[in-house]
Amino acid sequence: MLPMRPVNLVNDGPLAVIELARPETGNALEAALVEDLGRALAELRSTECRAAILTGAGRHFCTGAHLGELEHLAEAPLAERLADARRLAAVYAELLRAPFATLAAVRGCAYGGGLGLAAACDVVVAPPDARLQFSEVRLGFVPALISVFLTRRVQASRLAQLFLDPTPLDGATALAVGLVDEVAVDPLARARERALRIAGSASPAAVASTKRLLLNNQFPSLDAALEDAARVNAEQRAHPECRRGVAHFLAAKAFPNWLDGD
């Protein structure tokens, strides 16, 4: 039997569902998953897709960086770390530039770069008991790539608080902040309803043009900003504090205390 792909794509005419399919890792952003997600998004460009739903298999949407890979790549040359960061940057860019409507159906946890995947979508639906958080700085890492485009959802001053003093947000709090557009007990079912409504009521060419205009107005230098952020991402991976934070979390399943040296 062939191994399961890390991303499942079900394309049913105007509606597609993209499922992150590594529930055993919380759908963490391992290299294979990121690469396969990019493949799925690129594949949809040549279809009749008018709306795509991004979701995660199992309990969680996406728990963010794969810390085992992050620890391993800290030893790699800068070029290798930069290539890995660029792969994730390309996925964010593909989501932002998709010529069809994109919706995120979040359940469970969406952390760090995983929450970035949701925020790169046009519509985010989450349940009341969702847990959303940007916890990179607590690991000694930086929310570099996602910082490029999150201002389309969250004010810069509020974003600084979410990054620098991270606490988990439930669905209602995330709605108030702007990270979530609707709270629903069954986010996937509700995302399907909204996706089908968009697909049936909006001209696909007009959707593509409107999205392109909005993105160009908001981020006219998206590629350059993502490249700068990818370099920051790659360099921080090898920083002693990031290596210490990741190693501590992998060993203790808790963030280090940066005051006492633990």
Solvent accessible surface area in square Angstrom, and as a share of the most:
residue,aa,sasa,rsa
1,M,240,1.07
2,L,159,0.79
3,P,117,0.73
4,M,131,0.59
5,R,126,0.46
6,P,16,0.10
7,V,1,0.01
8,N,41,0.21
9,L,38,0.19
10,V,94,0.54
11,N,64,0.33
12,D,105,0.54
13,G,40,0.38
14,P,61,0.38
15,L,15,0.07
16,A,0,0.00
17,V,18,0.10
18,I,2,0.01
19,E,48,0.22
20,L,0,0.00
21,A,9,0.07
22,R,48,0.17
23,P,65,0.41
24,E,129,0.58
25,T,49,0.28
26,G,9,0.08
27,N,0,0.00
28,A,6,0.04
29,L,18,0.09
30,E,24,0.11
31,A,32,0.25
32,A,51,0.39
33,L,0,0.00
34,V,7,0.04
35,E,116,0.52
36,D,9,0.04
37,L,1,0.00
38,G,20,0.19
39,R,72,0.26
40,A,0,0.00
41,L,2,0.01
42,A,55,0.42
43,E,81,0.36
44,L,2,0.01
45,R,111,0.40
46,S,101,0.65
47,T,48,0.28
48,E,137,0.61
49,C,13,0.08
50,R,97,0.35
51,A,0,0.00
52,A,2,0.02
53,I,0,0.00
54,L,3,0.02
55,T,4,0.02
56,G,0,0.00
57,A,15,0.12
58,G,40,0.38
59,R,191,0.70
60,H,34,0.15
61,F,0,0.00
62,C,0,0.00
63,T,40,0.23
64,G,2,0.02
65,A,39,0.30
66,H,53,0.23
67,L,28,0.14
68,G,34,0.32
69,E,55,0.25
70,L,11,0.06
71,E,78,0.35
72,H,132,0.59
73,L,17,0.09
74,A,8,0.06
75,E,127,0.57
76,A,15,0.12
77,P,91,0.57
78,L,65,0.32
79,A,79,0.61
80,E,85,0.38
81,R,26,0.09
82,L,10,0.05
83,A,41,0.32
84,D,21,0.11
85,A,1,0.00
86,R,104,0.38
87,R,95,0.35
88,L,25,0.13
89,A,8,0.06
90,A,61,0.48
91,V,4,0.02
92,Y,0,0.00
93,A,11,0.08
94,E,39,0.17
95,L,2,0.01
96,L,6,0.03
97,R,99,0.36
98,A,2,0.02
99,P,44,0.28
100,F,8,0.03
101,A,6,0.05
102,T,3,0.02
103,L,0,0.00
104,A,0,0.00
105,A,2,0.01
106,V,0,0.00
107,R,77,0.28
108,G,22,0.21
109,C,14,0.08
110,A,0,0.00
111,Y,50,0.19
112,G,6,0.06
113,G,13,0.12
114,G,0,0.00
115,L,1,0.00
116,G,0,0.00
117,L,0,0.00
118,A,0,0.00
119,A,1,0.01
120,A,1,0.00
121,C,0,0.00
122,D,49,0.26
123,V,14,0.08
124,V,0,0.00
125,V,0,0.00
126,A,0,0.00
127,P,8,0.05
128,P,71,0.45
129,D,113,0.59
130,A,1,0.00
131,R,118,0.43
132,L,0,0.00
133,Q,14,0.06
134,F,5,0.02
135,S,15,0.10
136,E,19,0.09
137,V,46,0.26
138,R,93,0.34
139,L,17,0.08
140,G,10,0.09
141,F,16,0.07
142,V,41,0.23
143,P,18,0.11
144,A,11,0.08
145,L,6,0.03
146,I,5,0.03
147,S,47,0.30
148,V,23,0.13
149,F,0,0.00
150,L,1,0.00
151,T,66,0.39
152,R,68,0.25
153,R,40,0.15
154,V,3,0.02
155,Q,139,0.62
156,A,71,0.55
157,S,75,0.49
158,R,81,0.29
159,L,9,0.05
160,A,43,0.34
161,Q,100,0.45
162,L,13,0.06
163,F,21,0.09
164,L,129,0.64
165,D,107,0.55
166,P,12,0.07
167,T,79,0.46
168,P,54,0.34
169,L,14,0.07
170,D,65,0.34
171,G,0,0.00
172,A,65,0.50
173,T,56,0.32
174,A,0,0.00
175,L,77,0.38
176,A,93,0.72
177,V,24,0.14
178,G,22,0.21
179,L,0,0.00
180,V,3,0.02
181,D,59,0.30
182,E,38,0.17
183,V,46,0.26
184,A,18,0.14
185,V,134,0.77
186,D,81,0.42
187,P,10,0.06
188,L,44,0.22
189,A,42,0.33
190,R,64,0.23
191,A,0,0.00
192,R,98,0.36
193,E,97,0.44
194,R,46,0.17
195,A,0,0.00
196,L,95,0.47
197,R,133,0.49
198,I,43,0.22
199,A,8,0.06
200,G,72,0.69
201,S,91,0.59
202,A,33,0.26
203,S,60,0.39
204,P,60,0.38
205,A,73,0.57
206,A,52,0.41
207,V,25,0.15
208,A,20,0.15
209,S,45,0.29
210,T,69,0.40
211,K,27,0.11
212,R,136,0.50
213,L,112,0.56
214,L,98,0.49
215,L,12,0.06
216,N,82,0.42
217,N,115,0.59
218,Q,83,0.37
219,F,29,0.12
220,P,111,0.70
221,S,71,0.46
222,L,5,0.02
223,D,86,0.45
224,A,62,0.48
225,A,37,0.29
226,L,8,0.04
227,E,62,0.28
228,D,95,0.49
229,A,9,0.07
230,A,0,0.00
231,R,96,0.35
232,V,73,0.42
233,N,9,0.04
234,A,0,0.00
235,E,90,0.40
236,Q,38,0.17
237,R,14,0.05
238,A,31,0.24
239,H,76,0.34
240,P,98,0.61
241,E,87,0.39
242,C,1,0.01
243,R,91,0.33
244,R,80,0.29
245,G,0,0.00
246,V,2,0.01
247,A,43,0.34
248,H,48,0.22
249,F,52,0.21
250,L,57,0.29
251,A,90,0.70
252,A,56,0.43
253,K,145,0.61
254,A,47,0.36
255,F,55,0.23
256,P,10,0.06
257,N,74,0.38
258,W,90,0.32
259,L,176,0.88
260,D,85,0.44
261,G,53,0.51
262,D,90,0.46
